[in-house]
Amino acid sequence: MLCPEVWRFPAPSHEIVQKTGTVDLLRERKDPLRQGIRSHHFNQSITVVLPDVSSIPTELESALADSDHYLVRNISLQALINRSFIEGFVKRGSFYAVSFRTRLDTDDCVAVTPIGTLVLHLNKETYQTLGLDGRVSEFAGKRNSKYVVHIDLLALQPETKHFNRVRECLGRDCLGRFDLQISWTPPKAAEVCPSSVAKYFADLALSDREIKVEVMPTLIKAHQEYGLKVPLLKLTGQDGDKEYCSGGELVEYMGMLALSCNTTEEEYLNSYDFCGERVEIGNAKVMHWSGFFTPGQVEAMYNAMRRALEVVQNVPWMGMYVQGFSHSPVSFGMRENYFHTDGENCYTIVMNPSGEYLWYQVVRNNKIPK
């Protein structure tokens, strides 16, 4: 068999949403970036890049101080439609769940959104055996190999025929059990600990010995880069005789700093360079958080970055990169996530002390590869 010429394969295409504007750092209400943050429910990692700072601001270090989440193993989805669970966690606060170490292209995947929707992304065999109403996945192709089922947990009425049918279907052997990463944000007015949701499933494990509850701590890494010339964030592409880099180039440079790539200009084929104004700085600090982050936790990090820009005004800019789960059934909003190639869903926010910002969102487009 001849090997395919893989270098001739075109790179996966993505849908890029780029927005620029200016916000008042002293006023939090009129900020269009928050809507984008809140629309992305399932976040796997956060990276913050801080050029030209002597030390990491305490606001940023403490923003995710209490961000551990929980892993519930071997749980039947019937447990998610118990009346006590819906009343205590779905209707009160915001409950998030996504299946752990499953793949959209080959496995059955599950998610629960904060608006109370249980999303099932199922293989054809599972869907046809399960008996719940759904639709063909947007990316299933002509074979109809994947199906999507949405169940509104808030609309379920106990002791009705529909409720009993959903409960019976979710307990069938064809669906099996799942490992779920979960997080719960209590209502602001209620003095309830977020770990109450773990206590609920731990109590459930007393009667169902297959269920196991584990704490998943947030992983934190930090490093520093030296001797850099970083591009400047400017909303206009040109300013007199000065020319500034594009949004894509700025995000690319920020990613290279996050990955500790060599950005020094050298005379060989693989050297990296960009056009535009740049400023020489002494160092850049980079922090990585990995785990399971709700939009509220990401927004807390964003608020901390805004406050840091008010205090440290000599920096050229600060940037935050947020990566979603590549195998989550949904990405931005309730948009179905792509699974044929890379399942990319992420965004970057770059902001300078003047309040100028860049929003750079990347998702896999809806074109099915031929």
N, C-alpha and C positions, 0 to 999 in steps of 0.2 A: 504494500500500500504506500502510495506516495504521500509525503508529508505536505500539508497545505502551506501555502506561502503566507504565513501569519502576519508578516510585515505589510502585506497588502490590505489587511482588514482595516476598514475605517474605524476611527475611534468612536466610542459611544457618544451620541449627541445628547446635549442637556438643554433644559429650558432655564435661562438665566433671567432673573428679575433684579434690576439695578435701580435703586432710588437714591437721590441725594436731596439735601435740604439743610435747614438750620433750625435748631431748637434752643430755647432758653434753658441753660443748665440749672437755673434757680427755680424753675417752675416745672413740675412733673406732669401736670395734667395735659397740656397741649403737646403731646409727643406721639407722632404717628408710628414710631417704631414698636410701641408696646402691642399694637394690634398684631403685628407679624410675630412677635415673641409668643403671644398667647394662642396663636393658631397652630403652633407646633407642639403637639402634646407629649411626644416620646423622644427624649433627648439622652444620648448615650455619653457624650463627652463635651467638655467646655475647655477652651484654650484661651488664655488672655496673654496678649503681647504688650509689654510696657517699655517703649524706647526711652532711654536717657533718664532713668530714675535711680536715685541712690539706694532706695530700699522699697520693697513692696508695700504699698499703702495698707494700713490695718483694715480699712473698709473692705478691700478685696480679699484679704486673708481670712476674714471672719464671715464673709457673705455666705459661704456654704459650710459653716461649722457644724450644722446639724442636718446633713443631707444623706445619711445612710438610708438604704431602702431594705426591703425584705424579699426573700425568695420562698415561695410556697410550692413545695414539690408534691407531685402525684395527687393533684386535686381534681375532682370531678366538677365540671362546669355547673352541675346542679346546685353546688354550694353558692353560686353567684346569684341565684334567683330566690334564695331563702328570704322570707319576708323580713326577718330581723336584720339581715345583711343590707337589703335595699333601704329599709327605713333608717338604719344606723349610719351607713357609710355612703350609699349612692345618692340619697336625697339630702343628706347633711354633709356639706363639704364637697370635696372633689376627689373621686377615686380613680386611680390610674392602674392599669395592668397590661402587660404584654408578655406573650409566651417567650420562654427562655431557650435559647439555642435551637430554634427552629428555622427552617429555610422556606421562603415563600414559594420557590419553584418546585419543591419536592414534598414538603410536609404540610400538615394542617396547622394553621397559625391562628392565634387568638389575641384580641385586644379589647380593653374596656376604656372608653373615652370619658372625660370628666362630665360630659352632658348625659351620661347614663346609657350609652349605646354599647352593646356587646357585639363585636365584629368578629365573624368567623370567616377565615379565608381557607377554603377546603379543596382537597383533591376531588376529582370527579366521582370516584368510587365512594368516598365518604359522604358526599352530598347526596348522591342517589339513594344511599341506604338510610340516611338520617331522617329525611321526611320533612324538613323545614323549607319554607319558601325563601328563595333567593334569586340571584341573577348570575349570568356568566361574567367572569372577570373581564375587564377591559383588555387585558393582555393575554387572554387564554389562547387566542388564535383560532384557526378553523377547527381544531380538535376539541374545543370546549373543555380543556383539561382542568381548569380551576373555576371555582364558584365562590361567590361572596354572599353571606347572610348577615343581615342587621337585625338585632333584637333590641327594642326599646325597653330597658329594664324599668323605667319610670312609669311606663304605660301598662305593665303587667298587673292584673288584678287577681289576687289569690282566690282560690276556690272557683275559678271559671274554667270552662272547657279549653279555652286558648292557653291559659296558664298551665293546666295539667298536661296538655299536649307538649308544650315547650319543655316542661320539666322532664317528661318521659323521654323526649328525643335527646336532650342534653345528657341523659344518663346511659345512652346506648353504648354497647361495646365498640361499635365502629368508630365512635369519636374518641373513646379512651379517656385517659387522664393527661393533665398538662402540668408543666412546671411554669409558674407565673412569677414574673417580677412585679411587685406591687408597691404602691405608695399612696398615701392618703393625706390630704390637706384638710384639717378640721375647719369648721366655720369660724370666722374671726370673733364672733361674739361668744362662742362656746369655749369654756376652759377645759379642753380635752386634749390629751397628748396624742400626737400622730401615731405613736406605737400601739394605740388601741386596736388598730386593724390587725396587727400581728397577734395581739391577745385573742382576738375573735377567732382567727384561724388556729391558734394553738389550742383553744378550748374545743374547737371542732375536731382536732386531731385526737382528743381523748376518746371519742366514739368511732373515729375512723383512723386506725393505726397506720394506714398507708401515707397519710399527710404528714409532711415534715416542714417546719418553719425555720428559716435561717436568716440571720442578719447579714446583709451584704454591705460592708463598709465602703465608703467612697475612697478611691485611690487618688493620691495627690503626688505629682512630680513637679519639680522646678529646675530650671537651668538658666544659664546666662551666656549671652554672646557678646564678644568684645570687638572694638575697632570697626564700627559700621558707618556706612553712609546710607541713610534711610530716605526714601522718597517722601515728599510732602503731600498732605491731603489738601487739595484745593478744588472747589466746586467747578470753577471754570477751567477749561483745558489749557488756556493760555492767559497770561497776564503781562501785557506789553511784550517785552523781548523774552520773557520767561515762559517755558513750556512745562506742563506738569503731566505726570503719568496718568493713565486711565485707571478706572476703578478696578478692572481685572488685573492690571499690573500691580496695583497696590496690594490687593488681596493675595496675589501670587507671592509677592515679596514677604508678606506677613507669614504665609504658610512656610516659606523657606526658613525663616527665623524659627518658627515653631518646631521644625524638623531638624534644626541645627545644620542646615546645608551651608556649603561654602559660597558666600556671595561676593568674594573678592574677585576683581577683574583680573584675569590672567590670559596669557596668549596661548590658548589651546582651544580645541573645538567645543568642549563642553562648558566653557565659561558662561556665567550668567551676567547679563547687563540689561539695563532699561533706560529709556530716554526720559528726560525731565529733570526738574530741580530736585536736589537732594541736600541733606544736611548731615554733617559729620557729628556723630555722637560717641560717647565713651562705651556704652554698653546697652543691652536690651535684656530685660528679665522676662522669662516665659514661665507661665504656670499652667499645668494640665490637671483637670479633674475628670475622673472616669467613674461611671456608675449608672444611675437612673435618676434623671432630673426632671421635675415637673416645670411647666412654664413659669410658675410662681418663683421657683428657685432660680431659674435663669434670669427672670426679671429682677430678682434681688441682686444678682451679680451685675446686671446692667445698671441698676441704681447706684451700686458701689462704685462702678467705673465713672459714672457721672459726677459723684461726689469727689472722687479722686482728681478728676480734671479741674474741679474748682480750687483744690488745694495746691496741686502741682501744675502750675500753668506754664512752665518752661518746656514741657514735652512737646514734640511735634504732633503726636496723636497717641491714642490708645485703641487697641483692637480686641474684639472678642469673637471667637469662632465657635459655633455650636453645631455638633454633628448628631443627626438622628440615627435611630436603629435602621440598618439597611433592610432588615427583614420584618419590620413592623407592617401590619396590614394597611395602615394609613400613614400619610405624611402630613403635609400642611392642610389644616382644616380636616375635612373628611375625605380628602382626595385619596384615591387608591394608590398604594405604593407600587412601583414597578419592580419586576423580579427577573426579567429575562437576562439582564446584563449586570448592572451594578447597584440598583436600588438606591441611588444617591438622593439624599435629602438633607440639606444643610444650609446654614446662612452665616454671614459675617457682618459684624457692625464695627465700623471704624469711625472715631469721633475725635475732634481736636478741641483745644480749650476755648475756641471761639464758638463752639456749638455746631459747627459744620459736621455733617455725618454722611456716611456711605452705608447703604443697606445693599448687600450682595447675596442674593438667594439662588441656590442651585438645586434643581430637581431633575430627575430623569423625565424626558418628554414622553408623550403618549404614542409615539410612532413605534410600531412593532417591527423588529428587524426582519428583513427578508431572507 
